[in-house]
Amino acid sequence: MSGHVYKKVELIGSSPNSIAEAVETAISRASKTMRNLDWFEVDQIRGQIVNGKVAHYQVVMKVGFRIDD
């Protein structure tokens, strides 16, 4: 029987432009040092407001990856 084992780690991504870019930034950076990234879950979305406008987006997320056999 063959199965896989996975692990999840928490990441926090940020962007001045969008929530999607904050997610992409976190995944892009994580992929430079982590292998076998398979999925992500966004747990929190936050932002910074400056002068009545959104200045920055932040996401707290978990990234799942497969542990090497």
mmCIF file of the N, C-alpha and C atoms, coordinates in Angstrom:
data_MODEL
# 
_entry.id   MODEL 
# 
loop_
_atom_site.group_PDB 
_atom_site.id 
_atom_site.type_symbol 
_atom_site.label_atom_id 
_atom_site.label_alt_id 
_atom_site.label_comp_id 
_atom_site.label_asym_id 
_atom_site.label_entity_id 
_atom_site.label_seq_id 
_atom_site.pdbx_PDB_ins_code 
_atom_site.Cartn_x 
_atom_site.Cartn_y 
_atom_site.Cartn_z 
_atom_site.occupancy 
_atom_site.B_iso_or_equiv 
_atom_site.pdbx_formal_charge 
_atom_site.auth_seq_id 
_atom_site.auth_comp_id 
_atom_site.auth_asym_id 
_atom_site.auth_atom_id 
_atom_site.pdbx_PDB_model_num 
ATOM 1   N N  . MET A 1 1  ? 0.844  -1.174 0.000  1.00 0.00 ? 1  MET A N  1 
ATOM 2   C CA . MET A 1 1  ? 0.000  0.000  0.000  1.00 0.00 ? 1  MET A CA 1 
ATOM 3   C C  . MET A 1 1  ? 0.891  1.240  0.000  1.00 0.00 ? 1  MET A C  1 
ATOM 4   N N  . SER A 1 2  ? 0.589  2.181  -0.872 1.00 0.00 ? 2  SER A N  1 
ATOM 5   C CA . SER A 1 2  ? 1.379  3.389  -0.995 1.00 0.00 ? 2  SER A CA 1 
ATOM 6   C C  . SER A 1 2  ? 0.534  4.598  -0.618 1.00 0.00 ? 2  SER A C  1 
ATOM 7   N N  . GLY A 1 3  ? 1.042  5.423  0.252  1.00 0.00 ? 3  GLY A N  1 
ATOM 8   C CA . GLY A 1 3  ? 0.349  6.645  0.654  1.00 0.00 ? 3  GLY A CA 1 
ATOM 9   C C  . GLY A 1 3  ? 1.365  7.752  0.831  1.00 0.00 ? 3  GLY A C  1 
ATOM 10  N N  . HIS A 1 4  ? 0.876  8.924  1.060  1.00 0.00 ? 4  HIS A N  1 
ATOM 11  C CA . HIS A 1 4  ? 1.753  10.073 1.252  1.00 0.00 ? 4  HIS A CA 1 
ATOM 12  C C  . HIS A 1 4  ? 1.515  10.666 2.628  1.00 0.00 ? 4  HIS A C  1 
ATOM 13  N N  . VAL A 1 5  ? 2.507  11.369 3.124  1.00 0.00 ? 5  VAL A N  1 
ATOM 14  C CA . VAL A 1 5  ? 2.400  12.123 4.367  1.00 0.00 ? 5  VAL A CA 1 
ATOM 15  C C  . VAL A 1 5  ? 2.591  13.587 4.009  1.00 0.00 ? 5  VAL A C  1 
ATOM 16  N N  . TYR A 1 6  ? 1.761  14.438 4.597  1.00 0.00 ? 6  TYR A N  1 
ATOM 17  C CA . TYR A 1 6  ? 1.799  15.867 4.305  1.00 0.00 ? 6  TYR A CA 1 
ATOM 18  C C  . TYR A 1 6  ? 2.054  16.658 5.581  1.00 0.00 ? 6  TYR A C  1 
ATOM 19  N N  . LYS A 1 7  ? 2.531  17.865 5.404  1.00 0.00 ? 7  LYS A N  1 
ATOM 20  C CA . LYS A 1 7  ? 2.729  18.782 6.516  1.00 0.00 ? 7  LYS A CA 1 
ATOM 21  C C  . LYS A 1 7  ? 2.190  20.138 6.101  1.00 0.00 ? 7  LYS A C  1 
ATOM 22  N N  . LYS A 1 8  ? 1.684  20.909 7.079  1.00 0.00 ? 8  LYS A N  1 
ATOM 23  C CA . LYS A 1 8  ? 1.217  22.261 6.809  1.00 0.00 ? 8  LYS A CA 1 
ATOM 24  C C  . LYS A 1 8  ? 2.040  23.247 7.634  1.00 0.00 ? 8  LYS A C  1 
ATOM 25  N N  . VAL A 1 9  ? 2.397  24.358 7.023  1.00 0.00 ? 9  VAL A N  1 
ATOM 26  C CA . VAL A 1 9  ? 3.090  25.431 7.727  1.00 0.00 ? 9  VAL A CA 1 
ATOM 27  C C  . VAL A 1 9  ? 2.335  26.731 7.501  1.00 0.00 ? 9  VAL A C  1 
ATOM 28  N N  . GLU A 1 10 ? 2.425  27.620 8.468  1.00 0.00 ? 10 GLU A N  1 
ATOM 29  C CA . GLU A 1 10 ? 1.744  28.905 8.351  1.00 0.00 ? 10 GLU A CA 1 
ATOM 30  C C  . GLU A 1 10 ? 2.658  29.932 7.700  1.00 0.00 ? 10 GLU A C  1 
ATOM 31  N N  . LEU A 1 11 ? 2.101  30.684 6.780  1.00 0.00 ? 11 LEU A N  1 
ATOM 32  C CA . LEU A 1 11 ? 2.805  31.768 6.110  1.00 0.00 ? 11 LEU A CA 1 
ATOM 33  C C  . LEU A 1 11 ? 1.951  33.024 6.209  1.00 0.00 ? 11 LEU A C  1 
ATOM 34  N N  . ILE A 1 12 ? 2.598  34.169 6.134  1.00 0.00 ? 12 ILE A N  1 
ATOM 35  C CA . ILE A 1 12 ? 1.883  35.438 6.062  1.00 0.00 ? 12 ILE A CA 1 
ATOM 36  C C  . ILE A 1 12 ? 2.423  36.179 4.854  1.00 0.00 ? 12 ILE A C  1 
ATOM 37  N N  . GLY A 1 13 ? 1.536  36.430 3.890  1.00 0.00 ? 13 GLY A N  1 
ATOM 38  C CA . GLY A 1 13 ? 1.923  37.144 2.681  1.00 0.00 ? 13 GLY A CA 1 
ATOM 39  C C  . GLY A 1 13 ? 1.327  38.537 2.691  1.00 0.00 ? 13 GLY A C  1 
ATOM 40  N N  . SER A 1 14 ? 1.994  39.465 2.030  1.00 0.00 ? 14 SER A N  1 
ATOM 41  C CA . SER A 1 14 ? 1.474  40.825 1.980  1.00 0.00 ? 14 SER A CA 1 
ATOM 42  C C  . SER A 1 14 ? 1.686  41.434 0.605  1.00 0.00 ? 14 SER A C  1 
ATOM 43  N N  . SER A 1 15 ? 0.869  42.454 0.324  1.00 0.00 ? 15 SER A N  1 
ATOM 44  C CA . SER A 1 15 ? 0.950  43.144 -0.960 1.00 0.00 ? 15 SER A CA 1 
ATOM 45  C C  . SER A 1 15 ? 0.279  44.510 -0.836 1.00 0.00 ? 15 SER A C  1 
ATOM 46  N N  . PRO A 1 16 ? 0.818  45.505 -1.509 1.00 0.00 ? 16 PRO A N  1 
ATOM 47  C CA . PRO A 1 16 ? 0.133  46.796 -1.550 1.00 0.00 ? 16 PRO A CA 1 
ATOM 48  C C  . PRO A 1 16 ? -0.990 46.823 -2.590 1.00 0.00 ? 16 PRO A C  1 
ATOM 49  N N  . ASN A 1 17 ? -1.104 45.764 -3.412 1.00 0.00 ? 17 ASN A N  1 
ATOM 50  C CA . ASN A 1 17 ? -2.026 45.791 -4.548 1.00 0.00 ? 17 ASN A CA 1 
ATOM 51  C C  . ASN A 1 17 ? -3.305 44.982 -4.382 1.00 0.00 ? 17 ASN A C  1 
ATOM 52  N N  . SER A 1 18 ? -3.215 43.745 -3.848 1.00 0.00 ? 18 SER A N  1 
ATOM 53  C CA . SER A 1 18 ? -4.415 42.910 -3.781 1.00 0.00 ? 18 SER A CA 1 
ATOM 54  C C  . SER A 1 18 ? -4.215 41.717 -2.854 1.00 0.00 ? 18 SER A C  1 
ATOM 55  N N  . ILE A 1 19 ? -5.345 41.114 -2.477 1.00 0.00 ? 19 ILE A N  1 
ATOM 56  C CA . ILE A 1 19 ? -5.311 39.889 -1.684 1.00 0.00 ? 19 ILE A CA 1 
ATOM 57  C C  . ILE A 1 19 ? -4.661 38.771 -2.494 1.00 0.00 ? 19 ILE A C  1 
ATOM 58  N N  . ALA A 1 20 ? -5.047 38.655 -3.759 1.00 0.00 ? 20 ALA A N  1 
ATOM 59  C CA . ALA A 1 20 ? -4.481 37.603 -4.615 1.00 0.00 ? 20 ALA A CA 1 
ATOM 60  C C  . ALA A 1 20 ? -2.966 37.735 -4.717 1.00 0.00 ? 20 ALA A C  1 
ATOM 61  N N  . GLU A 1 21 ? -2.486 38.952 -4.853 1.00 0.00 ? 21 GLU A N  1 
ATOM 62  C CA . GLU A 1 21 ? -1.036 39.151 -4.946 1.00 0.00 ? 21 GLU A CA 1 
ATOM 63  C C  . GLU A 1 21 ? -0.348 38.803 -3.625 1.00 0.00 ? 21 GLU A C  1 
ATOM 64  N N  . ALA A 1 22 ? -1.000 39.041 -2.503 1.00 0.00 ? 22 ALA A N  1 
ATOM 65  C CA . ALA A 1 22 ? -0.440 38.659 -1.207 1.00 0.00 ? 22 ALA A CA 1 
ATOM 66  C C  . ALA A 1 22 ? -0.282 37.141 -1.122 1.00 0.00 ? 22 ALA A C  1 
ATOM 67  N N  . VAL A 1 23 ? -1.296 36.403 -1.598 1.00 0.00 ? 23 VAL A N  1 
ATOM 68  C CA . VAL A 1 23 ? -1.222 34.936 -1.631 1.00 0.00 ? 23 VAL A CA 1 
ATOM 69  C C  . VAL A 1 23 ? -0.094 34.492 -2.558 1.00 0.00 ? 23 VAL A C  1 
ATOM 70  N N  . GLU A 1 24 ? -0.051 35.058 -3.748 1.00 0.00 ? 24 GLU A N  1 
ATOM 71  C CA . GLU A 1 24 ? 0.967  34.675 -4.734 1.00 0.00 ? 24 GLU A CA 1 
ATOM 72  C C  . GLU A 1 24 ? 2.375  34.986 -4.237 1.00 0.00 ? 24 GLU A C  1 
ATOM 73  N N  . THR A 1 25 ? 2.537  36.100 -3.540 1.00 0.00 ? 25 THR A N  1 
ATOM 74  C CA . THR A 1 25 ? 3.842  36.464 -2.989 1.00 0.00 ? 25 THR A CA 1 
ATOM 75  C C  . THR A 1 25 ? 4.313  35.430 -1.975 1.00 0.00 ? 25 THR A C  1 
ATOM 76  N N  . ALA A 1 26 ? 3.417  35.019 -1.082 1.00 0.00 ? 26 ALA A N  1 
ATOM 77  C CA . ALA A 1 26 ? 3.779  34.021 -0.068 1.00 0.00 ? 26 ALA A CA 1 
ATOM 78  C C  . ALA A 1 26 ? 4.147  32.686 -0.713 1.00 0.00 ? 26 ALA A C  1 
ATOM 79  N N  . ILE A 1 27 ? 3.351  32.248 -1.679 1.00 0.00 ? 27 ILE A N  1 
ATOM 80  C CA . ILE A 1 27 ? 3.615  30.960 -2.331 1.00 0.00 ? 27 ILE A CA 1 
ATOM 81  C C  . ILE A 1 27 ? 4.902  31.017 -3.151 1.00 0.00 ? 27 ILE A C  1 
ATOM 82  N N  . SER A 1 28 ? 5.106  32.107 -3.854 1.00 0.00 ? 28 SER A N  1 
ATOM 83  C CA . SER A 1 28 ? 6.315  32.254 -4.661 1.00 0.00 ? 28 SER A CA 1 
ATOM 84  C C  . SER A 1 28 ? 7.568  32.205 -3.788 1.00 0.00 ? 28 SER A C  1 
ATOM 85  N N  . ARG A 1 29 ? 7.528  32.914 -2.677 1.00 0.00 ? 29 ARG A N  1 
ATOM 86  C CA . ARG A 1 29 ? 8.687  32.929 -1.783 1.00 0.00 ? 29 ARG A CA 1 
ATOM 87  C C  . ARG A 1 29 ? 8.901  31.564 -1.140 1.00 0.00 ? 29 ARG A C  1 
ATOM 88  N N  . ALA A 1 30 ? 7.828  30.922 -0.694 1.00 0.00 ? 30 ALA A N  1 
ATOM 89  C CA . ALA A 1 30 ? 7.945  29.604 -0.059 1.00 0.00 ? 30 ALA A CA 1 
ATOM 90  C C  . ALA A 1 30 ? 8.491  28.570 -1.032 1.00 0.00 ? 30 ALA A C  1 
ATOM 91  N N  . SER A 1 31 ? 8.109  28.669 -2.301 1.00 0.00 ? 31 SER A N  1 
ATOM 92  C CA . SER A 1 31 ? 8.543  27.674 -3.288 1.00 0.00 ? 31 SER A CA 1 
ATOM 93  C C  . SER A 1 31 ? 10.048 27.740 -3.561 1.00 0.00 ? 31 SER A C  1 
ATOM 94  N N  . LYS A 1 32 ? 10.703 28.813 -3.130 1.00 0.00 ? 32 LYS A N  1 
ATOM 95  C CA . LYS A 1 32 ? 12.154 28.914 -3.307 1.00 0.00 ? 32 LYS A CA 1 
ATOM 96  C C  . LYS A 1 32 ? 12.910 28.035 -2.315 1.00 0.00 ? 32 LYS A C  1 
ATOM 97  N N  . THR A 1 33 ? 12.286 27.728 -1.174 1.00 0.00 ? 33 THR A N  1 
ATOM 98  C CA . THR A 1 33 ? 12.982 26.938 -0.157 1.00 0.00 ? 33 THR A CA 1 
ATOM 99  C C  . THR A 1 33 ? 12.249 25.655 0.226  1.00 0.00 ? 33 THR A C  1 
ATOM 100 N N  . MET A 1 34 ? 11.014 25.481 -0.254 1.00 0.00 ? 34 MET A N  1 
ATOM 101 C CA . MET A 1 34 ? 10.230 24.290 0.086  1.00 0.00 ? 34 MET A CA 1 
ATOM 102 C C  . MET A 1 34 ? 9.901  23.522 -1.182 1.00 0.00 ? 34 MET A C  1 
ATOM 103 N N  . ARG A 1 35 ? 9.867  22.184 -1.056 1.00 0.00 ? 35 ARG A N  1 
ATOM 104 C CA . ARG A 1 35 ? 9.527  21.338 -2.201 1.00 0.00 ? 35 ARG A CA 1 
ATOM 105 C C  . ARG A 1 35 ? 8.140  20.746 -2.006 1.00 0.00 ? 35 ARG A C  1 
ATOM 106 N N  . ASN A 1 36 ? 7.577  20.262 -3.090 1.00 0.00 ? 36 ASN A N  1 
ATOM 107 C CA . ASN A 1 36 ? 6.322  19.504 -3.081 1.00 0.00 ? 36 ASN A CA 1 
ATOM 108 C C  . ASN A 1 36 ? 5.124  20.284 -2.541 1.00 0.00 ? 36 ASN A C  1 
ATOM 109 N N  . LEU A 1 37 ? 5.086  21.600 -2.776 1.00 0.00 ? 37 LEU A N  1 
ATOM 110 C CA . LEU A 1 37 ? 3.921  22.381 -2.349 1.00 0.00 ? 37 LEU A CA 1 
ATOM 111 C C  . LEU A 1 37 ? 2.705  21.903 -3.127 1.00 0.00 ? 37 LEU A C  1 
ATOM 112 N N  . ASP A 1 38 ? 1.606  21.608 -2.416 1.00 0.00 ? 38 ASP A N  1 
ATOM 113 C CA . ASP A 1 38 ? 0.424  21.048 -3.065 1.00 0.00 ? 38 ASP A CA 1 
ATOM 114 C C  . ASP A 1 38 ? -0.828 21.900 -2.929 1.00 0.00 ? 38 ASP A C  1 
ATOM 115 N N  . TRP A 1 39 ? -1.029 22.592 -1.815 1.00 0.00 ? 39 TRP A N  1 
ATOM 116 C CA . TRP A 1 39 ? -2.258 23.368 -1.644 1.00 0.00 ? 39 TRP A CA 1 
ATOM 117 C C  . TRP A 1 39 ? -2.043 24.475 -0.614 1.00 0.00 ? 39 TRP A C  1 
ATOM 118 N N  . PHE A 1 40 ? -3.018 25.387 -0.556 1.00 0.00 ? 40 PHE A N  1 
ATOM 119 C CA . PHE A 1 40 ? -2.990 26.423 0.469  1.00 0.00 ? 40 PHE A CA 1 
ATOM 120 C C  . PHE A 1 40 ? -4.398 26.670 0.991  1.00 0.00 ? 40 PHE A C  1 
ATOM 121 N N  . GLU A 1 41 ? -4.468 27.184 2.216  1.00 0.00 ? 41 GLU A N  1 
ATOM 122 C CA . GLU A 1 41 ? -5.721 27.558 2.864  1.00 0.00 ? 41 GLU A CA 1 
ATOM 123 C C  . GLU A 1 41 ? -5.539 28.961 3.425  1.00 0.00 ? 41 GLU A C  1 
ATOM 124 N N  . VAL A 1 42 ? -6.404 29.885 3.072  1.00 0.00 ? 42 VAL A N  1 
ATOM 125 C CA . VAL A 1 42 ? -6.345 31.232 3.637  1.00 0.00 ? 42 VAL A CA 1 
ATOM 126 C C  . VAL A 1 42 ? -7.174 31.243 4.917  1.00 0.00 ? 42 VAL A C  1 
ATOM 127 N N  . ASP A 1 43 ? -6.534 31.564 6.036  1.00 0.00 ? 43 ASP A N  1 
ATOM 128 C CA . ASP A 1 43 ? -7.205 31.582 7.334  1.00 0.00 ? 43 ASP A CA 1 
ATOM 129 C C  . ASP A 1 43 ? -7.701 32.976 7.712  1.00 0.00 ? 43 ASP A C  1 
ATOM 130 N N  . GLN A 1 44 ? -6.931 33.998 7.364  1.00 0.00 ? 44 GLN A N  1 
ATOM 131 C CA . GLN A 1 44 ? -7.299 35.370 7.721  1.00 0.00 ? 44 GLN A CA 1 
ATOM 132 C C  . GLN A 1 44 ? -6.935 36.316 6.593  1.00 0.00 ? 44 GLN A C  1 
ATOM 133 N N  . ILE A 1 45 ? -7.731 37.338 6.438  1.00 0.00 ? 45 ILE A N  1 
ATOM 134 C CA . ILE A 1 45 ? -7.433 38.427 5.507  1.00 0.00 ? 45 ILE A CA 1 
ATOM 135 C C  . ILE A 1 45 ? -7.485 39.711 6.318  1.00 0.00 ? 45 ILE A C  1 
ATOM 136 N N  . ARG A 1 46 ? -6.422 40.504 6.208  1.00 0.00 ? 46 ARG A N  1 
ATOM 137 C CA . ARG A 1 46 ? -6.355 41.773 6.936  1.00 0.00 ? 46 ARG A CA 1 
ATOM 138 C C  . ARG A 1 46 ? -5.849 42.850 5.989  1.00 0.00 ? 46 ARG A C  1 
ATOM 139 N N  . GLY A 1 47 ? -5.966 44.073 6.453  1.00 0.00 ? 47 GLY A N  1 
ATOM 140 C CA . GLY A 1 47 ? -5.436 45.167 5.662  1.00 0.00 ? 47 GLY A CA 1 
ATOM 141 C C  . GLY A 1 47 ? -5.110 46.367 6.518  1.00 0.00 ? 47 GLY A C  1 
ATOM 142 N N  . GLN A 1 48 ? -4.352 47.250 5.920  1.00 0.00 ? 48 GLN A N  1 
ATOM 143 C CA . GLN A 1 48 ? -3.990 48.502 6.568  1.00 0.00 ? 48 GLN A CA 1 
ATOM 144 C C  . GLN A 1 48 ? -4.708 49.630 5.842  1.00 0.00 ? 48 GLN A C  1 
ATOM 145 N N  . ILE A 1 49 ? -5.262 50.555 6.606  1.00 0.00 ? 49 ILE A N  1 
ATOM 146 C CA . ILE A 1 49 ? -5.967 51.701 6.035  1.00 0.00 ? 49 ILE A CA 1 
ATOM 147 C C  . ILE A 1 49 ? -5.160 52.955 6.332  1.00 0.00 ? 49 ILE A C  1 
ATOM 148 N N  . VAL A 1 50 ? -4.911 53.746 5.305  1.00 0.00 ? 50 VAL A N  1 
ATOM 149 C CA . VAL A 1 50 ? -4.209 55.017 5.454  1.00 0.00 ? 50 VAL A CA 1 
ATOM 150 C C  . VAL A 1 50 ? -5.028 56.087 4.743  1.00 0.00 ? 50 VAL A C  1 
ATOM 151 N N  . ASN A 1 51 ? -5.368 57.131 5.457  1.00 0.00 ? 51 ASN A N  1 
ATOM 152 C CA . ASN A 1 51 ? -6.147 58.241 4.896  1.00 0.00 ? 51 ASN A CA 1 
ATOM 153 C C  . ASN A 1 51 ? -7.436 57.766 4.229  1.00 0.00 ? 51 ASN A C  1 
ATOM 154 N N  . GLY A 1 52 ? -8.107 56.807 4.860  1.00 0.00 ? 52 GLY A N  1 
ATOM 155 C CA . GLY A 1 52 ? -9.391 56.338 4.358  1.00 0.00 ? 52 GLY A CA 1 
ATOM 156 C C  . GLY A 1 52 ? -9.327 55.413 3.157  1.00 0.00 ? 52 GLY A C  1 
ATOM 157 N N  . LYS A 1 53 ? -8.129 54.945 2.811  1.00 0.00 ? 53 LYS A N  1 
ATOM 158 C CA . LYS A 1 53 ? -7.975 54.042 1.666  1.00 0.00 ? 53 LYS A CA 1 
ATOM 159 C C  . LYS A 1 53 ? -7.153 52.822 2.069  1.00 0.00 ? 53 LYS A C  1 
ATOM 160 N N  . VAL A 1 54 ? -7.401 51.710 1.371  1.00 0.00 ? 54 VAL A N  1 
ATOM 161 C CA . VAL A 1 54 ? -6.610 50.502 1.627  1.00 0.00 ? 54 VAL A CA 1 
ATOM 162 C C  . VAL A 1 54 ? -5.181 50.752 1.163  1.00 0.00 ? 54 VAL A C  1 
ATOM 163 N N  . ALA A 1 55 ? -4.245 50.582 2.087  1.00 0.00 ? 55 ALA A N  1 
ATOM 164 C CA . ALA A 1 55 ? -2.837 50.805 1.766  1.00 0.00 ? 55 ALA A CA 1 
ATOM 165 C C  . ALA A 1 55 ? -2.072 49.497 1.593  1.00 0.00 ? 55 ALA A C  1 
ATOM 166 N N  . HIS A 1 56 ? -2.556 48.430 2.252  1.00 0.00 ? 56 HIS A N  1 
ATOM 167 C CA . HIS A 1 56 ? -1.809 47.174 2.212  1.00 0.00 ? 56 HIS A CA 1 
ATOM 168 C C  . HIS A 1 56 ? -2.735 46.018 2.550  1.00 0.00 ? 56 HIS A C  1 
ATOM 169 N N  . TYR A 1 57 ? -2.532 44.887 1.897  1.00 0.00 ? 57 TYR A N  1 
ATOM 170 C CA . TYR A 1 57 ? -3.292 43.661 2.147  1.00 0.00 ? 57 TYR A CA 1 
ATOM 171 C C  . TYR A 1 57 ? -2.369 42.635 2.788  1.00 0.00 ? 57 TYR A C  1 
ATOM 172 N N  . GLN A 1 58 ? -2.940 41.831 3.697  1.00 0.00 ? 58 GLN A N  1 
ATOM 173 C CA . GLN A 1 58 ? -2.156 40.779 4.343  1.00 0.00 ? 58 GLN A CA 1 
ATOM 174 C C  . GLN A 1 58 ? -3.031 39.537 4.476  1.00 0.00 ? 58 GLN A C  1 
ATOM 175 N N  . VAL A 1 59 ? -2.463 38.375 4.184  1.00 0.00 ? 59 VAL A N  1 
ATOM 176 C CA . VAL A 1 59 ? -3.171 37.105 4.352  1.00 0.00 ? 59 VAL A CA 1 
ATOM 177 C C  . VAL A 1 59 ? -2.359 36.191 5.262  1.00 0.00 ? 59 VAL A C  1 
ATOM 178 N N  . VAL A 1 60 ? -3.066 35.549 6.180  1.00 0.00 ? 60 VAL A N  1 
ATOM 179 C CA . VAL A 1 60 ? -2.472 34.502 7.005  1.00 0.00 ? 60 VAL A CA 1 
ATOM 180 C C  . VAL A 1 60 ? -2.967 33.202 6.399  1.00 0.00 ? 60 VAL A C  1 
ATOM 181 N N  . MET A 1 61 ? -2.047 32.348 6.011  1.00 0.00 ? 61 MET A N  1 
ATOM 182 C CA . MET A 1 61 ? -2.421 31.148 5.273  1.00 0.00 ? 61 MET A CA 1 
ATOM 183 C C  . MET A 1 61 ? -1.578 29.957 5.696  1.00 0.00 ? 61 MET A C  1 
ATOM 184 N N  . LYS A 1 62 ? -2.078 28.787 5.402  1.00 0.00 ? 62 LYS A N  1 
ATOM 185 C CA . LYS A 1 62 ? -1.320 27.559 5.598  1.00 0.00 ? 62 LYS A CA 1 
ATOM 186 C C  . LYS A 1 62 ? -1.031 26.968 4.220  1.00 0.00 ? 62 LYS A C  1 
ATOM 187 N N  . VAL A 1 63 ? 0.183  26.470 4.061  1.00 0.00 ? 63 VAL A N  1 
ATOM 188 C CA . VAL A 1 63 ? 0.592  25.822 2.822  1.00 0.00 ? 63 VAL A CA 1 
ATOM 189 C C  . VAL A 1 63 ? 0.866  24.357 3.147  1.00 0.00 ? 63 VAL A C  1 
ATOM 190 N N  . GLY A 1 64 ? 0.286  23.469 2.351  1.00 0.00 ? 64 GLY A N  1 
ATOM 191 C CA . GLY A 1 64 ? 0.497  22.040 2.545  1.00 0.00 ? 64 GLY A CA 1 
ATOM 192 C C  . GLY A 1 64 ? 1.520  21.513 1.557  1.00 0.00 ? 64 GLY A C  1 
ATOM 193 N N  . PHE A 1 65 ? 2.395  20.652 2.049  1.00 0.00 ? 65 PHE A N  1 
ATOM 194 C CA . PHE A 1 65 ? 3.381  20.047 1.159  1.00 0.00 ? 65 PHE A CA 1 
ATOM 195 C C  . PHE A 1 65 ? 3.577  18.585 1.521  1.00 0.00 ? 65 PHE A C  1 
ATOM 196 N N  . ARG A 1 66 ? 3.953  17.830 0.523  1.00 0.00 ? 66 ARG A N  1 
ATOM 197 C CA . ARG A 1 66 ? 4.172  16.392 0.661  1.00 0.00 ? 66 ARG A CA 1 
ATOM 198 C C  . ARG A 1 66 ? 5.595  16.147 1.161  1.00 0.00 ? 66 ARG A C  1 
ATOM 199 N N  . ILE A 1 67 ? 5.717  15.339 2.195  1.00 0.00 ? 67 ILE A N  1 
ATOM 200 C CA . ILE A 1 67 ? 7.028  14.981 2.731  1.00 0.00 ? 67 ILE A CA 1 
ATOM 201 C C  . ILE A 1 67 ? 7.632  13.898 1.839  1.00 0.00 ? 67 ILE A C  1 
ATOM 202 N N  . ASP A 1 68 ? 8.908  14.063 1.495  1.00 0.00 ? 68 ASP A N  1 
ATOM 203 C CA . ASP A 1 68 ? 9.592  13.079 0.649  1.00 0.00 ? 68 ASP A CA 1 
ATOM 204 C C  . ASP A 1 68 ? 9.567  11.700 1.287  1.00 0.00 ? 68 ASP A C  1 
ATOM 205 N N  . ASP A 1 69 ? 9.429  10.682 0.431  1.00 0.00 ? 69 ASP A N  1 
ATOM 206 C CA . ASP A 1 69 ? 9.444  9.287  0.902  1.00 0.00 ? 69 ASP A CA 1 
ATOM 207 C C  . ASP A 1 69 ? 10.843 8.868  1.289  1.00 0.00 ? 69 ASP A C  1 
# 
